[in-house]
């Protein structure tokens, strides 16, 4: 088969995949907010996504605050502006580092878990059994996980920012003897309402992307154990790729309001 016939085939498969993704997202918005509501399962997923990620996110956020402060100090010291360090840390963490780090960690931990879990359920025909038993597997499996990720990622984002500031405070107080009150006063007074809004919107978008990608890859995984591995891997790779794209777009969008 020559390349002239392969190209249209690949193009058609790409459009079919995009159509399937659109249908999947449309089904979520159609079924996600209509009764019956799976409140118990939603709370369970919030616990699995949020609480079980606290240890890893706490460690990452704290180390990020310490390292970012240590790396930024020499550059500011050249201009005699080390007093700006708390403001720099606060702005960097809230605007970019906290939502991006939290989402990348969640994409690796939560996205792969969702993809593997739903993929294994598809392979073992548990999803088919739910459909036969008059249970809506999409609402129970997909809607709850996407909503849980959309809810918990913003909460974890601000938690990461707080832990990162504690790491920065430890470094600044050790090196320069700055009090906690002076540090947080300087860090928080430079943060605007637009910064908080932008960080919240990005975190919600990232959380929705992580949940949706993981659920789509797992729910539509191919048969066999190989399909489970591909679903988990694709959930991480595609999720991280989309997060970076959304970060670039959101920075450009909210940058329009800062000028």
C-alpha positions as CSV (number, residue, x, y, z in Angstrom):
1,X,0.0,0.0,0.0
2,X,1.5,3.3,-1.0
3,X,1.7,6.5,1.0
4,X,-1.0,8.2,-1.0
5,X,-3.6,5.8,0.3
6,X,-2.2,5.7,3.9
7,X,-2.4,9.4,4.4
8,X,-6.2,9.7,4.0
9,X,-6.7,6.6,6.2
10,X,-4.7,8.2,9.0
11,X,-6.5,11.5,8.6
12,X,-9.9,9.8,8.8
13,X,-8.9,7.8,11.9
14,X,-7.8,11.1,13.5
15,X,-11.2,12.7,12.8
16,X,-13.0,9.7,14.1
17,X,-11.0,9.8,17.3
18,X,-11.8,13.5,17.7
19,X,-15.4,12.7,17.1
20,X,-15.4,10.0,19.8
21,X,-13.7,12.4,22.2
22,X,-16.3,15.0,21.5
23,X,-19.1,12.5,22.0
24,X,-17.5,11.4,25.3
25,X,-17.3,14.9,26.6
26,X,-20.8,15.7,25.5
27,X,-22.1,12.6,27.2
28,X,-20.5,13.8,30.5
29,X,-22.2,17.2,30.4
30,X,-25.5,15.5,29.4
31,X,-25.5,12.9,32.2
32,X,-23.2,14.5,34.8
33,X,-25.7,16.9,36.2
34,X,-28.9,14.9,35.9
35,X,-30.3,12.6,38.6
36,X,-29.7,10.1,40.0
37,X,-26.6,11.5,41.6
38,X,-23.8,9.2,42.8
39,X,-22.9,11.2,45.9
40,X,-21.3,8.4,47.8
41,X,-19.1,7.3,44.9
42,X,-18.1,11.0,44.3
43,X,-17.0,11.4,47.9
44,X,-15.0,8.2,47.7
45,X,-13.2,9.4,44.5
46,X,-12.5,12.8,46.1
47,X,-10.9,10.9,49.0
48,X,-8.8,8.7,46.6
49,X,-7.7,11.6,44.5
50,X,-7.2,14.3,47.1
51,X,-6.3,12.8,50.5
52,X,-4.2,9.9,49.1
53,X,-2.1,12.5,47.1
54,X,-1.4,14.7,50.1
55,X,1.9,13.1,51.1
56,X,3.5,13.3,47.6
57,X,2.2,16.8,47.0
58,X,3.3,18.0,50.4
59,X,6.9,16.8,49.8
60,X,7.0,18.2,46.3
61,X,5.5,21.6,47.3
62,X,7.9,22.0,50.2
63,X,11.0,21.1,48.2
64,X,9.9,23.4,45.4
65,X,9.6,26.4,47.8
66,X,13.1,25.7,49.2
67,X,14.8,25.2,45.9
68,X,13.1,28.1,44.1
69,X,14.1,30.4,47.0
70,X,17.7,29.3,47.0
71,X,18.0,29.6,43.2
72,X,16.4,33.1,43.1
73,X,18.4,34.6,45.9
74,X,21.7,35.1,44.0
75,X,20.0,36.8,41.1
76,X,18.2,39.2,43.4
77,X,21.3,39.8,45.5
78,X,23.2,41.2,42.4
79,X,20.7,44.1,42.4
80,X,20.4,44.3,46.2
81,X,16.8,43.2,46.0
82,X,16.7,40.2,48.3
83,X,13.9,41.9,50.2
84,X,11.7,41.1,47.1
85,X,12.2,37.4,47.6
86,X,9.0,36.7,49.5
87,X,6.9,38.6,46.8
88,X,8.7,36.7,44.0
89,X,8.0,33.4,45.7
90,X,4.4,34.2,46.4
91,X,3.7,35.3,42.8
92,X,5.6,32.4,41.2
93,X,3.9,29.8,43.3
94,X,0.4,31.0,43.0
95,X,0.5,32.0,39.3
96,X,2.3,29.0,37.8
97,X,4.2,26.6,40.0
98,X,1.4,25.4,42.3
99,X,-1.3,24.6,39.6
100,X,1.3,23.2,37.2
101,X,3.1,21.0,39.7
102,X,-0.1,19.8,41.3
103,X,-1.6,18.9,38.0
104,X,1.5,17.1,36.6
105,X,1.7,15.0,39.8
106,X,-2.0,14.2,39.6
107,X,-1.7,13.4,35.9
108,X,1.0,10.8,36.7
109,X,-0.6,9.4,39.9
110,X,-4.3,9.9,39.4
111,X,-4.6,9.8,35.6
112,X,-2.7,6.5,35.3
113,X,-4.7,5.0,38.2
114,X,-8.0,5.9,36.6
115,X,-6.9,4.7,33.2
116,X,-5.7,1.3,34.6
117,X,-8.8,0.9,36.8
118,X,-11.4,1.5,34.1
119,X,-9.3,-0.4,31.5
120,X,-9.1,-3.5,33.7
121,X,-12.9,-3.2,34.3
122,X,-13.4,-3.1,30.5
123,X,-11.1,-6.1,29.9
124,X,-12.8,-8.2,32.6
125,X,-16.2,-7.1,31.2
126,X,-17.3,-5.5,34.5
127,X,-18.6,-2.5,32.6
128,X,-20.6,-4.7,30.3
129,X,-22.1,-6.5,33.3
130,X,-23.1,-3.1,34.8
131,X,-25.0,-2.2,31.6
132,X,-26.8,-5.6,31.7
133,X,-27.8,-5.0,35.3
134,X,-29.6,-1.7,34.4
135,X,-26.8,0.4,36.0
136,X,-25.4,3.3,34.2
137,X,-21.7,2.6,34.2
138,X,-20.8,6.0,32.6
139,X,-22.5,8.0,35.4
140,X,-21.1,5.8,38.1
141,X,-17.5,5.4,36.8
142,X,-16.8,8.3,34.6
143,X,-18.9,11.2,35.9
144,X,-17.8,10.7,39.5
145,X,-14.1,10.6,38.7
146,X,-14.2,13.6,36.4
147,X,-16.1,15.7,38.9
148,X,-13.8,14.5,41.8
149,X,-10.7,15.5,39.9
150,X,-12.3,18.9,38.9
151,X,-13.1,19.5,42.6
152,X,-10.0,18.3,44.3
153,X,-7.2,19.6,42.0
154,X,-8.0,23.3,42.8
155,X,-8.0,22.5,46.6
156,X,-4.7,20.7,46.2
157,X,-3.3,23.6,44.2
158,X,-3.8,26.1,47.0
159,X,-2.5,23.5,49.5
160,X,0.7,23.2,47.3
161,X,1.1,27.0,47.3
162,X,0.8,27.1,51.1
163,X,3.3,24.3,51.6
164,X,5.7,25.9,49.1
165,X,5.6,29.2,51.0
166,X,6.4,27.3,54.2
167,X,9.5,25.9,52.5
168,X,10.4,29.3,51.2
169,X,9.9,30.8,54.7
170,X,12.2,28.2,56.2
171,X,14.9,29.1,53.7
172,X,14.5,32.9,54.1
173,X,14.3,32.9,57.9
174,X,17.4,30.7,58.1
175,X,19.4,32.8,55.7
176,X,18.2,36.3,56.5
177,X,16.3,36.0,59.8
178,X,13.0,37.2,58.3
179,X,10.1,36.7,60.6
180,X,7.0,34.7,59.5
181,X,4.8,37.7,59.8
182,X,7.0,39.9,57.7
183,X,7.5,37.1,55.1
184,X,3.8,36.4,54.6
185,X,2.9,40.1,54.7
186,X,5.3,40.7,51.9
187,X,4.3,37.6,49.9
188,X,0.6,38.1,50.1
189,X,0.4,41.8,49.5
190,X,1.8,41.3,46.0
191,X,-0.9,38.8,45.1
192,X,-3.9,40.2,43.3
193,X,-7.5,38.9,42.9
194,X,-6.6,38.2,39.2
195,X,-3.8,35.9,40.3
196,X,-6.2,33.9,42.5
197,X,-8.8,33.8,39.8
198,X,-6.4,32.7,37.2
199,X,-4.9,30.0,39.4
200,X,-8.4,28.7,40.3
201,X,-9.6,28.6,36.7
202,X,-6.4,26.8,35.5
203,X,-6.6,24.3,38.3
204,X,-10.3,23.5,37.5
205,X,-9.4,23.1,33.8
206,X,-6.4,20.9,34.6
207,X,-8.5,18.7,37.0
208,X,-11.2,18.3,34.4
209,X,-8.6,17.4,31.8
210,X,-6.9,14.8,34.0
211,X,-10.2,13.1,34.9
212,X,-11.6,13.2,31.4
213,X,-8.4,11.9,29.7
214,X,-8.0,9.1,32.3
215,X,-11.6,8.0,32.0
216,X,-11.7,8.2,28.2
217,X,-8.5,6.1,27.8
218,X,-9.7,3.5,30.3
219,X,-13.3,3.4,29.3
220,X,-12.4,2.8,25.7
221,X,-9.4,0.6,26.2
222,X,-8.9,-2.4,23.9
223,X,-9.3,-5.9,25.0
224,X,-6.5,-7.8,26.8
225,X,-4.0,-6.9,29.4
226,X,-1.9,-5.0,26.9
227,X,-4.9,-2.6,26.5
228,X,-4.8,-1.8,30.2
229,X,-1.1,-0.8,30.1
230,X,-1.7,1.3,27.0
231,X,-4.7,3.0,28.7
232,X,-2.7,3.9,31.8
233,X,0.3,5.1,29.7
234,X,-1.8,7.2,27.3
235,X,-3.7,8.8,30.3
236,X,-0.4,10.1,31.6
237,X,1.2,11.2,28.3
238,X,-1.9,12.8,26.8
239,X,-2.9,14.4,30.1
240,X,0.5,16.0,30.6
241,X,0.6,17.2,27.0
242,X,-2.8,18.8,27.2
243,X,-1.9,20.4,30.6
244,X,1.1,22.2,29.0
245,X,-1.0,23.3,26.1
246,X,-3.6,24.7,28.4
247,X,-1.0,26.4,30.5
248,X,0.4,28.3,27.5
249,X,-3.1,29.3,26.4
250,X,-4.2,30.4,29.8
251,X,-1.1,32.4,30.4
252,X,-1.7,34.3,27.2
253,X,-5.4,34.8,28.0
254,X,-4.9,36.1,31.5
255,X,-2.0,38.1,30.4
256,X,-4.4,40.3,28.4
257,X,-6.0,41.4,31.7
258,X,-2.6,42.3,33.2
259,X,-1.7,44.9,30.6
